[in-house]
Amino acid sequence: MNKPTVHDIAKEAGVSLATVDRVLNARPGVRSVTIAKVQAAVERLGYVRDTYAANLARQRRYRFAFILPEGPSQFIDTLKGALNEAYASQVADRVLLKTISVPSHDPHAIVRSLQSLNPTQLDGVAIMAPETPQVRDAIARLKGEGLAVVALVSDLPNSDRDYFIGINNIAAGRTAGLLMGRFVNESGEILVVTNSMQSRDSLDRRLGFDRVMANDFPHLTVLPSVESFDDSERMMAVIKDVISNRPAVRGIYSMGFGNGPLLTALRQTGALAGLTVITHEVTPATRQALLEDDIAAVITQNVGHLVRGAMRVLRAVCDEIPIFEAQEKVRIEIVLRENLP
């Protein structure tokens, strides 16, 4: 049996094709009784709209902005590379894209950047930023203006965002805890470092990590989180101080993506041989550290999946169609020296 068409809807409802088109595209100028007739015909016929074809027919263009942290970061560079690659692929067909860098640890600067966006020139925004009251208010404004909003990598669960694209960060922290506990066989301390505990991904990872360590590996004491705030010198100074003054440290869990300064400091202290180091995200720095056996494991996510998923979800929200949940579920991957791609 052939799929029902707009011609079938027009015949079933007793209206013109132009009226069906206005109703399906939510255009003004149609009486409520006529809208009801068309909608009833759609339901009776089981019509499913081909959004792609409809957008193609009217030359629809999607205008998306990706808000990403600024500053030196190999992970963000990798993410931008994946974004450029996706932009050139079919998933970005009819997409106009721009990337905006914001200071990751200045919520007021982030809000100023979000407030500077012109909602009349955008359809959707993907945001990678810490969740603060100011950021939540800015997202509420964007949603109020009719924009689609996706949280990327680090969730914004208490905001009005439409969807989150990224791994389950509590599960990622639990995975790190299991690996750390199994790699470290003797009693001692575990140091946890990150860029900022304002980021939801770090909060969730720490929560998952602590649960596994407390329940399954009580012989290891997890120290309070150390934040670098993307300050390389601060990270190096803290690591050197810890190595000098806490000889019981047996492992380091890096929850963020600023691992270059961490590895540099550990190499300078000569402490790597006696430590188990677990980090997040495969970057040139962590890849080399895996090859040199300076890192035990890297917990990562497919950055190509992240950016393609963000584009797909933004389009789905704009088109008011269901999101294919199974397709957008980002897997947690564990990379070791032996399986390094």
N, C-alpha and C positions, 0 to 999 in steps of 0.2 A: 504493500500500500504506500502510495506517495505521501510525503510529508505535506501537511497543510501549508498553504501560502497566504500572503496578504490578500490575494484575489478571493480565496475561499472565505477569509474573514469578512471581506466586504460583502460577498454574496450572502453569507449566513446572517450578518447583522443588518443587511438591507441598506448599506451606506456606500459612499463612494470610496475609491482607493485613497483619495486625498484625505478624507476624514480618518480612515484607518491609520494613515501615516502620521497625522497630527496626534492621534491618541497614543500610538506606540512610542512616539518621541516626546510625549508630554508637552506638546505645544498648545498655546492658548487658543481660544476661539471656538471651542467645542462645548456644546451644552452637556450638563452632567448626565442627563438621560441618555444621550448618544454615547457618551463615554462608557456608561454602564452596559449598553447594548454591545459595544465592541468588545469590552472585557468579558462579557458572558460568552460571546462567540469564540473568543480566544480559548476560554476554558473548555467549552464543549468540544472544540476541534482538537484540543491538545497541542496547540501551536507553540513552538519553542523558537524564539527569535534568534536568528544568526546575527549576533552583535557585530562580529568581525565584518561581515558583508555589509551590514547597515552603515557602519562607520566608514568603510571603504567607499560606499556609494556617495556619502555626503562629504568625503574627504576630511574626516575628523582627524585632528591632530591633538595628541596628548602632550601637555607641557608639565614636565616634572622637574623638581629641584631636589638634589641630594645635599643635606646639611651634614658635613663631616668635620671632625676635629682638625685643627691646624697644627703645624709644628712638625718636627722631624719624627717620623714613625714609619718603620718598614711595613707594618701591617696596614696602615692607612694607604701607603703607596701601593701595596698589593691590591687593596680594595679598589683604589682608583683605576689601577690597570685592568681589573676585572670589569669595572664599570665601562671603561672605554671599549673593551672587547665586546661586552654585551650590547653596547650602543650600536655597534656595527653589525649586529646579528639580527635575525628575523624577529626576536622577541621585542626589539625596540622599533619595529616597523611603525612609522608615523608618529614617533616620539621625538619631541624636542627636549633636550636635557641640558641642565646646567648644574655645576657643582659649586657649593659655597662653603668655604672654610671658616670655622668659628673657634675662638679660644675655648678649649674644653673645660677649663676650670674657672671660667668667669661667667656665671649665670646671667649677669646683666648684659654682657656683650652678646651672649647667645640670644637673649630675648630681643636685643636691638636688631640683630640680624633677621630674626623671625618677623619682627614688626616691620622691617623694611621691605618684606616681600609684598608684591602687588597681587592680591588675590584675583584680580581681573585678568592677569597675565599668566596664571598658573592653574593647573588642574589637581596637582597632588604634590606632596612633600614626603621624602624619606629622611628621618632624623636620627642621627647617632649623637646623643648628648645625655648628660646626667639628668635625672629627674629631680627638679627643684620646683617649689611653688611657682616661681616666675616662669619657668619653662612650661609647666602645666597650664598656666593662664594664657600663654602665647599660643599653645596648641588649641585651647578652647576657642580662641579668636579665629584661628585658621579654619577650624571646623565650622564655626558660625558663619564663615564666609563661603562655605560649601566646598572646601578643599578636602581631598582624601589625604589621610596622614598615616604613615607607616613608621613604626619604631624599628631601627636597624641595629643589629648586633647586641645592643643593650636596651632592654625593654623599658617602657614608660607605662607600667600597668595601671597607675592611678590617674592617668590623663585620659583625654577623649580620643586617643589614637584609635584607628580602625583595626590595626593588626600589628603583630610583632613578627619580624623575620629574623631568625637566629636560633641557635641551639638552646636547649633547656639548660640554663646555667647552673641551677641547683644540681642537676644530674652531672654536669661537667665537673663541679666541685667534688661531688661524691666519687666520681671516677678518679680524680686526682688523689683523693684521700685513700682510695683502695690501692692505687699504684704506689703511693708513698709508703703506706704501711707494709706492703709486701716487699718493697725494695730495701727498706731500712729494718734490719733485724735486731739491732741493739737499742737499748733505752737512750733517750736523749731528747733534744728539743728540735722543733720544726719552725723555721722562720717563714712568714708569709709576707710577700711584698706585692704592691700594685701601684698603678698610677694614681687612683683616687677611690676612696670608699664611697664617694658620692655617686659613682656609676653603679647602676643596678646590676650589671653583670658581675662586678666584683662583690657586691653584697650577697648575691645569690650563690656565687661560687664559694665564698667563705662559709656561708650557712651549710651548704652541702658537704664541704670539706670537714668542718668541725663535727658534724653529726657522725660521719664515718670514723673519724679519728677517735672520738670519745667512746663510741660503741665497740669498735673492733680492735683498736690499737692503743689501749690505755697506757702502754709503756712509753708512748711518745707524748710530749707536752707541746702544744701548739702555742707559739708566742703571739702577742697582739700584732695586728697588721701594721706594716710600715708603708707609708704613702710617699711617692716621689714627686707628685704633681708635675710630671713630665720634666723635671729638673734633673738632668743627667749627673751633675755634680753632687746634688743631694743624694741621689741613689748610690753613687759610688762611695760617698763618705759614710753613709749608713751601713752599707755592706762591710766596708773595711772595719768599722767600729764593732759591729757584731762579731765578725770573725776574730777580732783581737780580744774581745772581752767575754765572749760566750763560747767557751771550748766545747760545750755539750751539744752545740748545734750539729745535727746529723743530716738535715735536709732543708731545701728551700723550695717553696711553692710560689711561683710568680703568676698571679692571677690576671695581670694586665698584659699589654702588648709592647711595653718598653723594655725589651730584654737585652738590648745592646750594652747599656751602661752596667747592668747587673753582671753580665758575663765578663766584661772588661775588668770590673773590680775583683771578681772571683779569680780571674787569671792572674791579676797583679798580686793578690795575696798568696797565691799558690795553694789555695784551699780546695780546689775542685776535686782533687783526687780522693778526698775523704767525705765528699758530700753527694747526696742524691738531689738532683735538680730537676724539677718538673715545671714546664712552662705552657703557655698557650700560643697558638698560631705558628704555622710554618712560614718563616721569613728567611731572607738570606743569612741573618745572624743565627737563628735557631737551627737552620739546616746545617750550617758549618759546625755548630756546636754538637749536633747529633753525630755528624761524621767523625768528629774528634773525640767522641765519647765524653764530652763535657756535660751533656744533658742526658738524663735517663729516658725521658719521654716528652712528647709534645702533644697536647690535646688541641685539636684543631677543627675547623669547619670549612666547608667548600665556599670560598669567597665568590666564585662564579654563580653558585646556587643562590647566595645571599642577594646579589644585585639583580639577577634575573627574576628571582622570586619577588623582590620589592617592586619591580616594574610590572610584573603580572598582577600582583595584588592591587597596586594603584590603579591599573586599568580596570580591574574587576569592580573596584569600589566606584570608580567614575561611571562605569556602565551599569551599576546597580545589578550585577549578576553575582551568583554564588562564588565564593573562593574555593578552589579545589584544595582542601586541607591536606590531603595525603601528598600532593605534589610539593607543597610549600614547607613540609616538615624537614628541617635541616638536621642531618645526622651528626652525632659526635664521633669524631675519628681520633684514634690513638696512633701516633706515628713514632716508631722506634728507628734506631739506626738500621736495623735489618729490613724494614719495609719502607724506607724513605723513598718516595716516588722520584 
